[in-house]
């Protein structure tokens, strides 16, 4: 009969092991979200714009990847609430980098931009459905002409958001490069 020996792992080591896992998963989902955005941006910039339904599906997936990345990023920073983790400046082995905290804010901002784009596309789709159901109503016709005029300006706004997300990814990639260098250095 074999006996097994239980190895007691101190809570601080368990937290650090979880933190390492959360960092790795954060990195993975950041790369996936960046790839998904590149796919969306390429489709939007191409001569043939994708249908709103196809674009919405891609945007939903992008939002989901960002949310997963954000959850791992928050978990990597927060770790275990019972353990107080020092900043990297005080603990060079296990400390939290300021860049990790900035990354959480960065991801939250990206998510808010994507939600705006999704909300706009969903509203347009619903308005079109409503208009198709009430084609002959004079008030609906007037409302739709105003919305069409607004959508011409909104197209510029959406381009602005896509370009802004792309610029943020440029900054985020630099931030991520710093994080990965420092994490590999540790």
SEVODREN-828540 format. One record per residue: residue number from 0; x, y, z negated of N, C-alpha, C, CB in turn. Coordinates in Angstrom, 1 decimal, padded with zeros to 4 digits, always signed. Glycine has a CB too. Layout:
% SEVODREN-828540
(NUM, (X, Y, Z), (X, Y, Z), (X, Y, Z), (X, Y, Z))
...
This chain:
% SEVODREN-828540
(0, (+000.8, -001.2, +000.0), (+000.0, +000.0, +000.0), (+000.9, +001.2, +000.0), (-001.0, +000.0, -001.2))
(1, (+000.7, +002.1, +001.0), (+001.4, +003.3, +001.1), (+000.8, +004.4, +000.3), (+001.6, +003.7, +002.5))
(2, (+001.6, +005.2, -000.3), (+001.1, +006.4, -001.0), (+001.6, +007.6, -000.2), (+001.7, +006.4, -002.5))
(3, (+000.7, +008.5, -000.2), (+001.0, +009.8, +000.5), (+001.3, +010.8, -000.5), (-000.1, +010.2, +001.4))
(4, (+002.3, +011.6, -000.2), (+002.7, +012.7, -001.0), (+002.1, +014.0, -000.5), (+004.2, +012.8, -001.1))
(5, (+001.3, +014.7, -001.3), (+000.8, +016.0, -000.9), (+001.8, +017.1, -001.1), (-000.5, +016.3, -001.7))
(6, (+002.0, +017.8, +000.0), (+002.9, +018.9, -000.1), (+002.1, +020.2, -000.4), (+003.8, +019.1, +001.2))
(7, (+002.4, +020.8, -001.4), (+001.7, +022.0, -001.8), (+002.3, +023.2, -001.0), (+001.8, +022.3, -003.3))
(8, (+001.5, +023.8, -000.2), (+001.9, +025.0, +000.6), (+001.4, +026.2, -000.2), (+001.4, +024.9, +002.1))
(9, (+002.3, +027.1, -000.5), (+001.8, +028.3, -001.2), (+000.9, +029.1, -000.4), (+003.0, +029.2, -001.7))
(10, (-000.1, +029.8, -001.0), (-001.0, +030.6, -000.2), (-000.4, +031.6, +000.8), (-001.9, +031.4, -001.1))
(11, (+000.7, +032.2, +000.4), (+001.4, +033.2, +001.2), (+001.9, +032.5, +002.5), (+002.6, +033.8, +000.5))
(12, (+002.3, +031.3, +002.5), (+002.8, +030.6, +003.7), (+001.6, +030.2, +004.5), (+003.6, +029.3, +003.3))
(13, (+000.5, +029.8, +003.9), (-000.7, +029.5, +004.7), (-001.2, +030.8, +005.4), (-001.8, +029.0, +003.7))
(14, (-001.2, +031.9, +004.8), (-001.6, +033.1, +005.4), (-000.7, +033.5, +006.6), (-001.6, +034.3, +004.4))
(15, (+000.6, +033.3, +006.4), (+001.5, +033.6, +007.5), (+001.4, +032.6, +008.7), (+003.0, +033.6, +007.0))
(16, (+001.1, +031.4, +008.3), (+000.9, +030.4, +009.4), (-000.4, +030.8, +010.2), (+000.7, +029.0, +008.8))
(17, (-001.5, +031.2, +009.5), (-002.7, +031.6, +010.2), (-002.4, +032.9, +011.0), (-003.8, +031.9, +009.1))
(18, (-001.6, +033.8, +010.4), (-001.3, +035.1, +011.1), (-000.5, +034.8, +012.4), (-000.4, +036.0, +010.1))
(19, (+000.4, +033.9, +012.3), (+001.1, +033.5, +013.6), (+000.2, +032.9, +014.6), (+002.2, +032.5, +013.2))
(20, (-000.8, +032.1, +014.2), (-001.7, +031.5, +015.1), (-002.6, +032.7, +015.7), (-002.6, +030.5, +014.4))
(21, (-003.1, +033.6, +014.8), (-003.9, +034.7, +015.3), (-003.2, +035.6, +016.3), (-004.4, +035.5, +014.1))
(22, (-001.9, +035.8, +016.0), (-001.1, +036.6, +017.0), (-001.0, +035.9, +018.3), (+000.3, +036.8, +016.4))
(23, (-000.8, +034.6, +018.3), (-000.6, +033.9, +019.6), (-002.0, +033.9, +020.4), (-000.2, +032.4, +019.3))
(24, (-003.0, +033.7, +019.6), (-004.4, +033.7, +020.3), (-004.7, +035.1, +020.8), (-005.4, +033.2, +019.4))
(25, (-004.3, +036.1, +020.0), (-004.5, +037.5, +020.5), (-003.8, +037.8, +021.8), (-004.1, +038.5, +019.4))
(26, (-002.5, +037.3, +021.8), (-001.7, +037.5, +023.0), (-002.3, +036.8, +024.2), (-000.3, +037.0, +022.8))
(27, (-002.8, +035.6, +024.0), (-003.4, +034.8, +025.1), (-004.7, +035.5, +025.6), (-003.8, +033.4, +024.6))
(28, (-005.6, +035.9, +024.7), (-006.8, +036.6, +025.2), (-006.6, +038.0, +025.7), (-007.8, +036.6, +024.0))
(29, (-005.5, +038.6, +025.3), (-005.2, +039.9, +025.9), (-004.8, +039.7, +027.4), (-004.0, +040.6, +025.1))
(30, (-004.0, +038.7, +027.6), (-003.6, +038.4, +029.0), (-004.8, +038.0, +029.8), (-002.5, +037.3, +029.0))
(31, (-005.7, +037.2, +029.3), (-006.9, +036.8, +030.0), (-007.7, +038.0, +030.3), (-007.7, +035.7, +029.2))
(32, (-007.9, +038.9, +029.3), (-008.7, +040.0, +029.6), (-008.1, +041.0, +030.6), (-009.0, +040.8, +028.3))
(33, (-006.8, +041.1, +030.6), (-006.1, +041.9, +031.5), (-006.3, +041.3, +032.9), (-004.6, +042.0, +031.2))
(34, (-006.2, +040.0, +033.1), (-006.3, +039.4, +034.3), (-007.8, +039.6, +034.8), (-006.0, +037.8, +034.2))
(35, (-008.8, +039.4, +034.0), (-010.2, +039.6, +034.3), (-010.4, +041.0, +034.8), (-011.1, +039.2, +033.1))
(36, (-009.8, +042.0, +034.1), (-010.0, +043.4, +034.6), (-009.4, +043.6, +035.9), (-009.4, +044.4, +033.5))
(37, (-008.2, +043.0, +036.2), (-007.6, +043.2, +037.5), (-008.5, +042.6, +038.6), (-006.2, +042.4, +037.5))
(38, (-009.1, +041.5, +038.3), (-010.1, +040.9, +039.2), (-011.2, +041.8, +039.5), (-010.6, +039.5, +038.7))
(39, (-011.8, +042.4, +038.5), (-012.9, +043.4, +038.6), (-012.5, +044.6, +039.4), (-013.5, +043.8, +037.2))
(40, (-011.3, +045.2, +039.0), (-010.8, +046.4, +039.7), (-010.6, +046.2, +041.1), (-009.6, +046.9, +039.0))
(41, (-010.0, +045.0, +041.5), (-009.8, +044.7, +042.9), (-011.1, +044.6, +043.7), (-009.0, +043.3, +043.0))
(42, (-012.1, +044.0, +043.1), (-013.4, +043.9, +043.7), (-014.0, +045.3, +043.9), (-014.3, +043.0, +042.9))
(43, (-013.9, +046.1, +042.9), (-014.5, +047.5, +043.0), (-013.8, +048.3, +044.0), (-014.5, +048.1, +041.6))
(44, (-012.5, +048.2, +044.0), (-011.7, +049.0, +045.0), (-011.7, +048.6, +046.4), (-010.3, +049.1, +044.5))
(45, (-012.2, +047.3, +046.6), (-012.2, +046.8, +048.0), (-013.3, +047.5, +048.8), (-012.4, +045.3, +048.0))
(46, (-013.2, +047.5, +050.1), (-014.2, +048.1, +050.9), (-015.6, +047.6, +050.7), (-013.8, +047.9, +052.4))
(47, (-015.7, +046.3, +050.4), (-017.0, +045.7, +050.2), (-017.2, +045.6, +048.6), (-017.1, +044.3, +050.8))
(48, (-018.1, +046.5, +048.1), (-018.4, +046.4, +046.7), (-019.2, +045.2, +046.4), (-019.1, +047.7, +046.2))
(49, (-018.9, +044.5, +045.3), (-019.7, +043.3, +044.9), (-021.1, +043.7, +044.5), (-019.0, +042.5, +043.8))
(50, (-022.0, +042.8, +044.6), (-023.4, +043.1, +044.2), (-023.4, +043.4, +042.7), (-024.4, +041.9, +044.5))
(51, (-024.4, +044.1, +042.2), (-024.5, +044.5, +040.8), (-024.5, +043.2, +039.9), (-025.7, +045.4, +040.5))
(52, (-025.2, +042.2, +040.4), (-025.4, +041.0, +039.6), (-024.0, +040.3, +039.5), (-026.3, +040.0, +040.3))
(53, (-023.2, +040.2, +040.5), (-021.9, +039.6, +040.4), (-021.0, +040.4, +039.5), (-021.3, +039.5, +041.9))
(54, (-021.1, +041.7, +039.7), (-020.2, +042.6, +038.9), (-020.6, +042.5, +037.4), (-020.4, +044.1, +039.4))
(55, (-021.9, +042.5, +037.2), (-022.3, +042.3, +035.8), (-021.8, +041.0, +035.1), (-023.8, +042.4, +035.7))
(56, (-021.8, +039.9, +035.9), (-021.3, +038.7, +035.3), (-019.8, +038.8, +035.0), (-021.5, +037.5, +036.3))
(57, (-019.1, +039.4, +035.9), (-017.6, +039.6, +035.7), (-017.4, +040.5, +034.5), (-017.0, +040.2, +037.0))
(58, (-018.2, +041.6, +034.4), (-018.1, +042.5, +033.2), (-018.4, +041.9, +031.9), (-018.9, +043.7, +033.5))
(59, (-019.5, +041.0, +031.9), (-019.8, +040.3, +030.7), (-018.7, +039.4, +030.2), (-021.1, +039.5, +030.9))
(60, (-018.0, +038.7, +031.2), (-016.9, +037.9, +030.8), (-015.8, +038.7, +030.3), (-016.5, +037.1, +032.1))
(61, (-015.5, +039.9, +031.0), (-014.5, +040.8, +030.5), (-014.7, +041.2, +029.1), (-014.3, +042.0, +031.5))
(62, (-016.0, +041.6, +028.8), (-016.3, +042.1, +027.5), (-016.1, +041.0, +026.4), (-017.8, +042.6, +027.4))
(63, (-016.5, +039.8, +026.8), (-016.4, +038.6, +025.9), (-014.9, +038.4, +025.6), (-017.0, +037.4, +026.5))
(64, (-014.0, +038.4, +026.6), (-012.6, +038.2, +026.4), (-012.0, +039.3, +025.5), (-011.9, +038.2, +027.7))
(65, (-012.4, +040.5, +025.7), (-012.0, +041.6, +024.9), (-012.4, +041.4, +023.4), (-012.5, +043.0, +025.4))
(66, (-013.7, +041.0, +023.2), (-014.2, +040.8, +021.9), (-013.4, +039.6, +021.2), (-015.7, +040.4, +021.9))
(67, (-013.1, +038.6, +021.9), (-012.4, +037.5, +021.3), (-011.0, +038.0, +020.9), (-012.3, +036.3, +022.3))
(68, (-010.3, +038.7, +021.8), (-009.0, +039.3, +021.6), (-009.0, +040.2, +020.4), (-008.5, +040.0, +022.8))
(69, (-010.1, +041.0, +020.3), (-010.2, +041.9, +019.1), (-010.4, +041.1, +017.8), (-011.4, +042.8, +019.3))
(70, (-011.1, +040.1, +017.8), (-011.3, +039.3, +016.6), (-010.0, +038.7, +016.1), (-012.4, +038.2, +016.8))
(71, (-009.2, +038.2, +017.1), (-007.9, +037.6, +016.7), (-006.9, +038.8, +016.3), (-007.3, +036.8, +017.8))
(72, (-007.0, +039.9, +016.9), (-006.2, +041.0, +016.5), (-006.5, +041.5, +015.1), (-006.3, +042.2, +017.6))
(73, (-007.8, +041.6, +014.8), (-008.2, +042.0, +013.5), (-007.7, +040.9, +012.4), (-009.7, +042.2, +013.4))
(74, (-007.9, +039.7, +012.8), (-007.5, +038.6, +011.9), (-006.0, +038.6, +011.6), (-007.9, +037.2, +012.4))
(75, (-005.2, +039.0, +012.7), (-003.8, +039.0, +012.5), (-003.3, +040.2, +011.6), (-003.1, +039.2, +013.9))
(76, (-004.1, +041.2, +011.6), (-003.8, +042.4, +010.8), (-004.3, +042.2, +009.4), (-004.4, +043.7, +011.4))
(77, (-005.6, +041.8, +009.3), (-006.2, +041.7, +008.0), (-005.7, +040.5, +007.2), (-007.7, +041.6, +008.1))
(78, (-005.4, +039.4, +007.9), (-005.0, +038.1, +007.3), (-006.0, +037.7, +006.3), (-003.6, +038.3, +006.7))
(79, (-005.5, +037.4, +005.1), (-006.4, +037.0, +004.1), (-006.6, +038.1, +003.1), (-005.8, +035.7, +003.4))
(80, (-007.8, +038.5, +002.8), (-008.0, +039.7, +001.9), (-007.4, +039.5, +000.5), (-009.5, +039.9, +001.8))
(81, (-007.2, +038.3, +000.1), (-006.6, +038.1, -001.2), (-005.1, +038.3, -001.3), (-006.9, +036.6, -001.7))
(82, (-004.5, +038.3, -000.1), (-003.1, +038.6, +000.0), (-002.8, +040.0, +000.5), (-002.4, +037.5, +000.9))
(83, (-002.0, +040.7, -000.2), (-001.7, +042.1, +000.3), (-000.4, +041.9, +001.1), (-001.5, +043.1, -001.0))
(84, (-000.5, +042.2, +002.3), (+000.7, +042.1, +003.2), (+001.3, +043.5, +003.4), (+000.3, +041.5, +004.6))
(85, (+002.5, +043.6, +003.2), (+003.3, +044.9, +003.3), (+003.5, +045.3, +004.8), (+004.6, +044.7, +002.6))
(86, (+003.7, +046.6, +005.0), (+004.0, +047.0, +006.4), (+005.4, +046.5, +006.7), (+004.0, +048.6, +006.4))
(87, (+005.6, +046.4, +008.0), (+006.9, +045.9, +008.5), (+008.1, +046.7, +008.0), (+006.9, +045.9, +010.1))
(88, (+007.9, +048.0, +007.8), (+009.0, +048.8, +007.3), (+009.5, +048.4, +005.9), (+008.6, +050.3, +007.3))
(89, (+008.6, +047.7, +005.1), (+008.9, +047.3, +003.8), (+009.3, +045.8, +003.8), (+007.8, +047.5, +002.8))
(90, (+008.7, +045.0, +004.7), (+008.9, +043.6, +004.7), (+009.2, +043.2, +006.2), (+007.7, +042.8, +004.1))
(91, (+010.5, +043.1, +006.5), (+010.9, +042.8, +007.9), (+010.6, +041.4, +008.3), (+012.4, +043.1, +008.1))
(92, (+010.3, +040.5, +007.4), (+010.0, +039.1, +007.8), (+008.6, +038.9, +008.1), (+010.5, +038.2, +006.7))
(93, (+007.7, +039.4, +007.3), (+006.2, +039.1, +007.4), (+005.4, +040.3, +007.5), (+005.8, +038.3, +006.3))
(94, (+005.9, +041.5, +007.5), (+005.2, +042.7, +007.5), (+004.3, +043.0, +008.7), (+006.1, +043.9, +007.3))
(95, (+003.3, +043.8, +008.6), (+002.4, +044.1, +009.7), (+003.0, +045.3, +010.4), (+001.0, +044.4, +009.2))
(96, (+003.1, +045.2, +011.7), (+003.6, +046.3, +012.5), (+002.5, +047.3, +012.8), (+004.1, +045.8, +013.9))
(97, (+002.9, +048.6, +012.8), (+001.9, +049.6, +013.1), (+001.3, +049.4, +014.5), (+002.6, +051.0, +013.0))
(98, (+002.1, +048.9, +015.4), (+001.6, +048.6, +016.8), (+000.5, +047.7, +016.8), (+002.8, +048.1, +017.6))
(99, (+000.5, +046.7, +015.8), (-000.6, +045.8, +015.7), (-001.9, +046.5, +015.3), (-000.3, +044.7, +014.7))
(100, (-001.8, +047.4, +014.5), (-003.0, +048.2, +014.1), (-003.5, +049.1, +015.2), (-002.7, +049.1, +012.8))
(101, (-002.6, +049.7, +015.9), (-002.9, +050.5, +017.1), (-003.6, +049.7, +018.1), (-001.7, +051.2, +017.7))
(102, (-003.2, +048.4, +018.3), (-003.8, +047.5, +019.3), (-005.2, +047.3, +019.0), (-003.0, +046.2, +019.3))
(103, (-005.6, +047.2, +017.7), (-007.0, +047.0, +017.3), (-007.8, +048.1, +017.8), (-007.1, +046.8, +015.8))
(104, (-007.3, +049.4, +017.5), (-008.1, +050.5, +018.0), (-008.2, +050.6, +019.5), (-007.4, +051.8, +017.5))
(105, (-007.1, +050.2, +020.2), (-007.1, +050.2, +021.6), (-008.1, +049.2, +022.2), (-005.7, +049.7, +022.1))
(106, (-008.2, +048.1, +021.6), (-009.2, +047.1, +022.0), (-010.6, +047.6, +021.8), (-009.0, +045.7, +021.3))
(107, (-010.9, +048.2, +020.7), (-012.2, +048.7, +020.4), (-012.6, +049.8, +021.4), (-012.2, +049.3, +019.0))
(108, (-011.6, +050.6, +021.8), (-011.9, +051.6, +022.8), (-012.2, +051.0, +024.2), (-010.7, +052.6, +022.9))
(109, (-011.5, +050.0, +024.5), (-011.7, +049.3, +025.8), (-013.1, +048.7, +025.8), (-010.7, +048.2, +026.0))
(110, (-013.5, +048.1, +024.7), (-014.8, +047.5, +024.6), (-015.9, +048.5, +024.8), (-015.0, +046.7, +023.3))
(111, (-015.7, +049.7, +024.2), (-016.8, +050.7, +024.3), (-016.9, +051.2, +025.7), (-016.4, +051.9, +023.4))
(112, (-015.8, +051.3, +026.5), (-015.9, +051.7, +027.9), (-016.6, +050.6, +028.7), (-014.5, +051.9, +028.5))
(113, (-016.3, +049.4, +028.5), (-016.9, +048.3, +029.2), (-018.4, +048.2, +028.9), (-016.3, +046.9, +028.9))
(114, (-018.8, +048.5, +027.6), (-020.2, +048.5, +027.3), (-020.9, +049.6, +028.0), (-020.4, +048.6, +025.8))
(115, (-020.3, +050.7, +028.2), (-020.9, +051.8, +028.9), (-021.2, +051.4, +030.4), (-020.0, +053.1, +028.9))
(116, (-020.2, +050.8, +031.0), (-020.4, +050.4, +032.4), (-021.5, +049.4, +032.5), (-019.0, +049.8, +032.9))
(117, (-021.5, +048.4, +031.6), (-022.5, +047.4, +031.6), (-023.9, +048.0, +031.4), (-022.3, +046.3, +030.6))
(118, (-024.0, +048.9, +030.5), (-025.3, +049.5, +030.2), (-025.8, +050.3, +031.4), (-025.1, +050.5, +029.0))
(119, (-024.9, +051.0, +032.1), (-025.3, +051.8, +033.2), (-025.8, +050.8, +034.4), (-024.1, +052.6, +033.8))
(120, (-025.1, +049.8, +034.6), (-025.5, +048.8, +035.7), (-026.8, +048.1, +035.3), (-024.4, +047.8, +035.9))
(121, (-027.0, +047.8, +034.1), (-028.2, +047.1, +033.7), (-029.4, +048.1, +033.8), (-028.1, +046.6, +032.2))
(122, (-029.2, +049.3, +033.4), (-030.3, +050.4, +033.6), (-030.6, +050.6, +035.0), (-029.8, +051.7, +032.9))
(123, (-029.6, +050.6, +035.9), (-029.9, +050.8, +037.3), (-030.7, +049.6, +037.8), (-028.6, +050.9, +038.1))
(124, (-030.4, +048.4, +037.4), (-031.1, +047.2, +037.9), (-032.5, +047.2, +037.4), (-030.3, +046.0, +037.4))
(125, (-032.7, +047.6, +036.2), (-034.1, +047.6, +035.6), (-034.9, +048.7, +036.3), (-034.0, +047.9, +034.1))
(126, (-034.3, +049.8, +036.6), (-035.0, +050.9, +037.3), (-035.4, +050.5, +038.7), (-034.2, +052.2, +037.3))
(127, (-034.6, +049.8, +039.4), (-034.9, +049.3, +040.7), (-036.0, +048.3, +040.7), (-033.6, +048.6, +041.4))
(128, (-036.0, +047.4, +039.7), (-037.1, +046.4, +039.5), (-038.4, +047.1, +039.2), (-036.8, +045.4, +038.3))
(129, (-038.3, +048.1, +038.4), (-039.5, +048.9, +038.1), (-040.0, +049.6, +039.3), (-039.2, +049.9, +036.9))
(130, (-039.1, +050.2, +040.1), (-039.5, +050.9, +041.3), (-040.1, +050.0, +042.3), (-038.3, +051.6, +041.9))
(131, (-039.6, +048.8, +042.4), (-040.1, +047.8, +043.4), (-041.6, +047.4, +043.0), (-039.2, +046.6, +043.5))
(132, (-041.8, +047.3, +041.7), (-043.1, +046.9, +041.3), (-044.2, +048.1, +041.5), (-043.1, +046.6, +039.8))
(133, (-043.7, +049.3, +041.5), (-044.7, +050.4, +041.6), (-044.3, +051.3, +042.8), (-044.7, +051.3, +040.3))
(134, (-044.1, +050.8, +043.9), (-043.6, +051.5, +045.1), (-044.5, +052.7, +045.5), (-043.6, +050.5, +046.3))
(135, (-045.8, +052.5, +045.3), (-046.7, +053.6, +045.9), (-047.1, +054.6, +044.9), (-047.9, +052.9, +046.4))
(136, (-046.5, +054.5, +043.7), (-046.8, +055.6, +042.7), (-046.0, +056.8, +043.0), (-046.6, +055.0, +041.2))
(137, (-046.6, +058.0, +043.0), (-046.0, +059.2, +043.4), (-045.0, +059.6, +042.3), (-047.0, +060.3, +043.6))
(138, (-045.3, +059.4, +041.1), (-044.4, +059.8, +040.0), (-043.2, +058.9, +040.0), (-045.2, +059.7, +038.6))
(139, (-043.4, +057.7, +040.2), (-042.2, +056.8, +040.3), (-041.3, +057.2, +041.5), (-042.7, +055.3, +040.5))
(140, (-041.9, +057.5, +042.6), (-041.1, +057.9, +043.8), (-040.3, +059.1, +043.5), (-042.1, +058.2, +045.0))
(141, (-040.9, +060.1, +042.8), (-040.2, +061.3, +042.4), (-039.0, +061.0, +041.4), (-041.1, +062.4, +041.8))
(142, (-039.4, +060.2, +040.5), (-038.4, +059.7, +039.5), (-037.2, +059.0, +040.2), (-039.0, +058.8, +038.5))
(143, (-037.5, +058.2, +041.1), (-036.4, +057.4, +041.8), (-035.5, +058.4, +042.6), (-037.0, +056.4, +042.7))
(144, (-036.1, +059.4, +043.2), (-035.3, +060.3, +044.0), (-034.3, +061.1, +043.1), (-036.1, +061.3, +044.8))
(145, (-034.8, +061.4, +041.9), (-033.9, +062.0, +040.9), (-032.8, +061.1, +040.4), (-034.7, +062.5, +039.7))
(146, (-033.2, +059.8, +040.2), (-032.2, +058.8, +039.8), (-031.2, +058.6, +040.9), (-032.9, +057.5, +039.4))
(147, (-031.6, +058.5, +042.1), (-030.7, +058.3, +043.2), (-029.6, +059.5, +043.3), (-031.4, +058.2, +044.6))
(148, (-030.1, +060.7, +043.1), (-029.2, +061.8, +043.0), (-028.2, +061.7, +041.9), (-030.0, +063.1, +042.9))
(149, (-028.8, +061.3, +040.7), (-027.9, +061.1, +039.6), (-026.9, +060.0, +039.8), (-028.8, +060.8, +038.3))
(150, (-027.3, +058.9, +040.5), (-026.4, +057.8, +040.7), (-025.2, +058.2, +041.6), (-027.1, +056.7, +041.3))
(151, (-025.4, +059.1, +042.5), (-024.3, +059.6, +043.3), (-023.2, +060.2, +042.4), (-024.7, +060.6, +044.3))
(152, (-023.6, +061.0, +041.4), (-022.6, +061.5, +040.5), (-022.1, +060.4, +039.5), (-023.2, +062.7, +039.6))
(153, (-022.9, +059.5, +039.2), (-022.5, +058.4, +038.3), (-021.5, +057.5, +038.9), (-023.8, +057.6, +037.8))
(154, (-021.6, +057.4, +040.2), (-020.5, +056.6, +040.9), (-019.1, +057.1, +040.6), (-020.8, +056.6, +042.4))
(155, (-019.0, +058.4, +040.6), (-017.7, +059.1, +040.2), (-017.4, +058.8, +038.8), (-017.8, +060.6, +040.5))
(156, (-018.4, +058.8, +037.9), (-018.2, +058.5, +036.5), (-017.7, +057.1, +036.3), (-019.4, +058.8, +035.7))
(157, (-018.3, +056.1, +037.0), (-017.9, +054.7, +036.8), (-016.5, +054.6, +037.3), (-018.9, +053.8, +037.6))
(158, (-016.1, +055.2, +038.5), (-014.7, +055.1, +038.9), (-013.8, +055.7, +037.9), (-014.6, +056.0, +040.3))
(159, (-014.2, +056.8, +037.2), (-013.4, +057.4, +036.2), (-013.2, +056.3, +035.1), (-014.1, +058.6, +035.6))
(160, (-014.2, +055.6, +034.7), (-014.1, +054.6, +033.6), (-013.2, +053.5, +034.0), (-015.5, +054.1, +033.2))
(161, (-013.4, +053.0, +035.3), (-012.5, +051.9, +035.7), (-011.0, +052.4, +035.8), (-012.9, +051.5, +037.2))
(162, (-010.8, +053.6, +036.3), (-009.4, +054.1, +036.3), (-008.9, +054.3, +034.9), (-009.4, +055.4, +037.1))
(163, (-009.8, +054.8, +034.0), (-009.3, +055.0, +032.6), (-009.0, +053.7, +031.9), (-010.5, +055.7, +031.8))
(164, (-009.8, +052.7, +032.2), (-009.4, +051.3, +031.6), (-008.1, +050.9, +032.1), (-010.6, +050.3, +031.9))
(165, (-007.9, +051.1, +033.4), (-006.6, +050.7, +034.1), (-005.4, +051.4, +033.5), (-006.7, +050.9, +035.6))
(166, (-005.6, +052.7, +033.2), (-004.5, +053.5, +032.6), (-004.3, +053.0, +031.2), (-004.9, +055.0, +032.6))
(167, (-005.4, +052.7, +030.5), (-005.2, +052.2, +029.1), (-004.5, +050.9, +029.1), (-006.6, +052.1, +028.4))
(168, (-004.7, +050.0, +030.1), (-004.0, +048.8, +030.1), (-002.5, +049.0, +030.4), (-004.6, +047.9, +031.3))
(169, (-002.2, +050.1, +031.1), (-000.8, +050.4, +031.3), (-000.1, +050.7, +029.9), (-000.6, +051.6, +032.2))
(170, (-000.8, +051.5, +029.1), (-000.3, +051.8, +027.8), (-000.4, +050.6, +026.9), (-001.2, +052.9, +027.1))
(171, (-001.5, +049.8, +027.0), (-001.6, +048.6, +026.2), (-000.5, +047.6, +026.5), (-002.9, +048.0, +026.4))
(172, (-000.1, +047.5, +027.8), (+000.9, +046.5, +028.2), (+002.3, +047.0, +027.6), (+001.0, +046.4, +029.7))
(173, (+002.5, +048.3, +027.6), (+003.8, +048.7, +026.9), (+003.7, +048.4, +025.4), (+003.9, +050.3, +027.1))
(174, (+002.6, +048.6, +024.8), (+002.4, +048.3, +023.4), (+002.6, +046.8, +023.1), (+001.0, +048.8, +022.9))
(175, (+002.0, +046.0, +024.0), (+002.2, +044.6, +023.9), (+003.6, +044.1, +024.1), (+001.2, +043.9, +024.9))
(176, (+004.3, +044.8, +025.0), (+005.7, +044.4, +025.2), (+006.5, +044.7, +023.9), (+006.3, +045.3, +026.3))
(177, (+006.3, +045.8, +023.3), (+006.9, +046.1, +022.0), (+006.6, +045.0, +021.0), (+006.6, +047.5, +021.5))
(178, (+005.3, +044.7, +020.9), (+004.9, +043.7, +019.9), (+005.5, +042.4, +020.1), (+003.4, +043.5, +019.9))
(179, (+005.6, +041.9, +021.4), (+006.1, +040.6, +021.6), (+007.6, +040.6, +021.4), (+005.8, +040.2, +023.1))
(180, (+008.3, +041.7, +021.7), (+009.8, +041.8, +021.4), (+010.0, +041.7, +019.9), (+010.4, +043.0, +022.0))
(181, (+009.3, +042.4, +019.2), (+009.5, +042.5, +017.7), (+009.1, +041.1, +017.1), (+008.7, +043.6, +017.1))
(182, (+008.0, +040.5, +017.6), (+007.6, +039.2, +017.0), (+008.6, +038.1, +017.4), (+006.2, +038.8, +017.6))
(183, (+009.2, +038.2, +018.6), (+010.2, +037.2, +018.9), (+011.5, +037.4, +018.1), (+010.5, +037.2, +020.4))
(184, (+011.7, +038.7, +017.8), (+012.9, +039.0, +017.1), (+012.8, +038.5, +015.6), (+013.1, +040.6, +017.1))
(185, (+011.6, +038.6, +015.1), (+011.4, +038.1, +013.7), (+011.8, +036.7, +013.6), (+009.9, +038.3, +013.2))
